[in-house]
Amino acid sequence: MEKIRGTNLGNWLVLEEWMQPEFFEGTGAKDEIWLGRKLPADVLAQKLKKHRDSYVTEEDFAFIARQGLNLVRIPVPFFIFGDRPPYPGCVEYLDLAFEWAQKYKLKVLIDLHTVPGSQNGYDNGGITGVCKWCKNPAEVEFALGILERLAKRYGTHEWLYGIEVLNEPISFSVYITAPSTGKAVDKEEAKGSGHVPMSFLKNFYCDAYQRLRSILPEDKVIVFHDGFRLRAWKDFFIKRQMKNVILDTHIYIFAMENFVPVPKPWVYQIYINSEKRKIVNASKYTPVMVGEWCICNKYAVNARKIGHGGEESLLEEARRYREIADMEVTAWEASAGWVYWNYQMNKDIQKPMDEAWKESWDLRRCIKNGWFEL
């Protein structure tokens, strides 16, 4: 396959409150697990069905293909098969995605995005402030079983690109600095939370590889997130003779801004070049993909202050977004390819976002606004 040029279909089968806060309004929940705890099972099922039926449709696959992209990465929850009440399964939507992918010639990367007890304590891991999955052998085995079931169901499908074993298992340094750490609703439930140790992650990845490779044809890729430790893997996969694997790294320049809040182009260039060097060095051993990234940055957002949001400021905003986008896309050429986060935020592209900075997370809006040329 040529270089990956793709987009994530986040907030479809795995919900994130910040991406579509109106979905959570009136529930008292801030993440998907608590949504299931706050709502009656029948109300939850009806609410999720309405969302899943409409948030991503065949027309979206057609649009993605028209942009010249060749892959969709689809985050799925641990309850995809409907065996973890009260959460309704959603495998029928993944079946639909494969039908549409075949029709529009798009490869599919299935991404196990959540596990019971969470692997990172983010809302994208299912439950905010809780990170205990790796300490529960039964739930670790459950996750491996989900991977096997996904492989058996889709392994021979022509348009399956591969399966990503687990999204963003968190490192120590990221865990202690993450804004979600310590923010659990139920403090008792969060007791014992912590990062995912490298020793555990290596063993889990070995187990997952053996199980998946015994099912998947060799032309299907097995993807491993770097666990926010790209430089740590080196020849790990080579030594274990793992075939057709890719390391996934996620790079968000907005995260850098939390530590170096100087919205100037040269700051972004230094950071992006640093990430590029990491990719080049890691790729000497194993191919690397940038599985999540976006052009969100304060430098462009701040342009709206020029001319008080008038025509001049909008033109400058667009110029700055294109400048940063060009830096990133050029750097990511050093990788096996990239997958934008996210395809969309609010389904209604005409509806203003609740916060301006979110617009650049939405690939459809980026294209519409002329911020990002594919």
N, C-alpha and C positions, 0 to 999 in steps of 0.2 A: 504494500500500500504506500501511496505517496505520503508526504508529510501531513501530519494531522492538522486540520483546520476545523475547529469545532466550536460548539457552544453547549453549555450545561442547561439541562431542563430542570433546574432547581425550583423548589417551592411548588412542585406538582404532586409528587408522591411522598415527598418529605417536606413538611411545612416549616417555615421560619417566620416568626412573628414580625420581625423588623422589615421583612420584604413585603408583607401584605397585612399591616396591622388591623385593617378593617375586618378581616376574617375573624380575628380574635376578640373584637369589640363585644363587650357585654358578657364575656365568658369568665373573666377573672384569671385567665391563663396567659402565660407568656411563652410557653413552648408546647410541643405536640403531646408530650406525656401528660402534662397537667390539663391539656384540653380534654383528654380522655377521662380525667379524674373529675373535672368540673361539670361535664355534660352527661346527661342520660345517654345510654348506649344507642337508642334509636335516633335521638337528636344528632348525636355525633355522626352516625352512619349517613343520615340524610344530608347533613352539612358537608361531609367529605365527598359524597357522591356528586353533589351539585358542583363542587369545586373541581373535582377530577374530570368530570364530563366536559367542562368548559375551558379550563385553564390552558390546556394544551390539546390541540385538535389536528386533524389531517392538514388543514391549511397552514399550520405553523411549520410542519415538516416540509411542505411545498415552498414556503417562504425561505426557510433555512437552505434548502437545496438551490433556490434561485440566487442566493448570495454567493454561491460557489463553495460553500462549506461541505465537508465530507464526513462529519462525525457528530453524533450527539452523545453526551455523557449523561446518563440518567440515574440520579440518586434514588435509591430505594430504601425503605425502612426494614427493620428486622421483623416486622409483622406483615410483610408483603403477602405471605400465604394465608393470612387470616387465622393463625393459630395462637394469637396472643390477645385474648379479649381484654378490654372492650374495643380494641382497635380493629376496624374493618380492613381486611386484606385488599390488595390492589394489583394482584398479578394480572388480572384481565386487562388492565391499562398498559402494562408492559407488553402483553401480547399484541395489543393494538399498535403500540409503538413499533414493534417489529414489522407489522403489516405495512405501516406507513413508510418505515425505513426502506423496506424492499421496493415499494412503489417509487420512491424518490431517490433511491440509490444512496442512502446514508448509512454509514457504519454505526453500530451501537456499542457503547462501552457501558456495561452495567456496573454501578458503583454502590456497594453496600455502605450506606451513609450513616446508619445508626445501629447500635447494639444495645441490648438490655443493660441498664446501669451506666451507659455512656462510656465512650472512649476518650472524651475530651472535656466534658462539662459545659460545652456550648449548647445553645439552642439547636444548632444544626446536628448535634449528637443526640437530640431527643429531649434532654432534660438539663436545664441550666443549673450549674453549680454542683452537679453530681458526676463523679468520674470513678466508678468502682468495678466496671465490667471485668477488667483483667484480673481481679481478685476472686472471681466467682467461676470455678472450673465448669460448673454446669452451664453457665451462660456462654462461656468461651466455646464449649462444645456445641451449643445451640447455634452460634454464629457460623461455625464450620459446617454444620448441617444445612443452614440456609444457603451457603455458597455451593454446596454439593447439589442441592435441589435446583438452584438456578442454572448450574452447569448442565445438569441432565435435561432440563427443559429447553434450553436455548443453545447448547453446545454445538450442535451441527447446523445451526441456522446460518445461511450464507452471509447474512449481514451483521452477524455478531462479530465485533472487533475483539472483544475480550471482557474479562471480569476484573474489577478492582476490588481487592480483598477487603479493604477497610479504609474509610475516609478519615484522615487527620487524627490518628492516635497521637496524643499530646506528649510533648517532651517536658522535662522538668523546668527548663528556662521559660518556655511558653506558658506552662501551667501557672507558675508563680506570678507572672505578669499579666495574665489574661483578666480582662474586666469581669468575666463571668465567675471566676474563682471566688468562692465564699458567698455567692449570691443565691444559694439554693433556697427555695421556699420552705422546705422542711429540713431544718438543720440536723435533725436526728438522722434522717435518710442520707444526708451528705457525709456523715461521720465515716472516716476511713478513706475518703476520696483522695486522690493524688494522681501524679502523672503515670504514664505507661512506660515502665522501664524498658531499656533497650534489650536486656536479656530476654524478657518476656516476649517482646515484639519479634525478635529474631526467631524464637521457637515457634511462635504463632504463624509467622510467615512461612516457615518450613513446613509446618503441618498443612497449612492452607494450600501451598504449592503441590504437595504430594497428592492431596485429595482432588484438587482441581485438574492437575495434569493427567491423572488417571482416568478422567472423564472427557476432558476437552481435547479435540484434535490439536496437533502441534502447531497449526497455523493460527490458532486463537491465542491472543496475548493474555498473560496474567500480569496485572498491574499492582504495584505496591506503593502506597504513599510513603514518603520518606520519614514520616513522623516528626517533621520539622528538624530533621537531622541529615540533610542531604550529604554532607561531607563524611558522615560516619560509615556509609555502606561500602565504599571502595569495591573490593573484589568479593564481597560476601556471596553474591549470587553466582559468580563464576566458580568459586571454590566448591559450591554445592551442585554444580553442573545443572543449574536451572536453565531451561530452554525457553526462548521467546518471552522474556520478561521485560518490563519497563518500570522505571522509577518515576513516580509522579511527585512533582513539587509544586507548591502553591505560593505565588508571589503577589502580594498586594502592597502597592506603594503607599496606600493610606496607612498601613500598619507602621511603616517606617516613619511617617509623619508624627506619630505619637512620641517618638524619641528624638527626632531632629525636626522640629516644627518650623522650618525655614522654607516657605513655598517659592523656591527659585529653581529655574531649569537645571543649573549645574548640580544642585543637590540630588535631583532625581537621576541625572546622568551618572553620577558617582554610584548611587545605590544600584541602579539597573545594571551598570557594568560589573559591579561586584557580584550580583546574582548571576550574570552571564558567565563569569569566571568559574563560579561554583558548578554551573551546568556543564561547562566544557570539561572541567576536571572529573566530575562524576561520570560523564559520558565516555571517558576512557575505559571504563569498566562495564557499564550498563547504560543502555539508551535512557534518556530522561525526557519526560514531557512536562509542560507547564499546564497542569490539569485545571487550575483555577487562576485567574488574574482578571483585572479590569483596569480601566483608565481613570477611575475615581481619584482625584487629587485636589488639594486645597488651592494650588496655583491657578487652576482653571476656575474652580468655584468662586474664588475671590475676584475674578474678573467682573462679576456681576455688580461689584461695588463701583466700578468705573462708570461714570455717566448715569449713576443711579438706576441701573438696569435697563437703560435705553438701547437703541440700535447699536451704538458703539460698543457697549459692554457685551452684548450678545455676540458680535463679530469677534471681539477679543477672546471671549470664552471659547468659541469654536476653534479659533487659532491655537489657543493653548492646549485644548484637548487633542487636537491633531498632532501637535508637537510632542506631547507625551506619548500618544499612541504610536507614533513613528519610532520613538526611542525604544518602546517595549517590543513592538513587533520585530524590529531589527535585531534586538538582543535575543529574542526567543527563537530566531533562526538557527541559533547554536544548538537547539534542542531537537527532539523528534517531532515537535509540533506543539500546538497550544489549543486550549479549550476555554472560551470566554465564560466568565461568571457574571451575569446570567443572561439567558436568552431574553427574559422579560421580568418585570416586577409586577405592576398592575396590568391585568389583561387589557384594559381600556387604554390604548396608547395616547388618546386625546386627554385623558384625565391627568391633571397636574399631580405630581408626587407630593406627599406630605412634607418632604424635605428636599431641597434642590439638589443636594449632593447625591441623592439616590439615583438621579436620572442616568448618570454615567455607568451605573451597574447594569442597566437595561440595554442590551445590544440593539434591540429594535429601535429604541429612542436614539441611541448613538448614530445609527445609520440614518435615521430620519433627519436628525439635526446636523448631519454632515461632519460629525466628530470623528468618525472612524470609517475609513474606506477599506473594504475587503478586496 
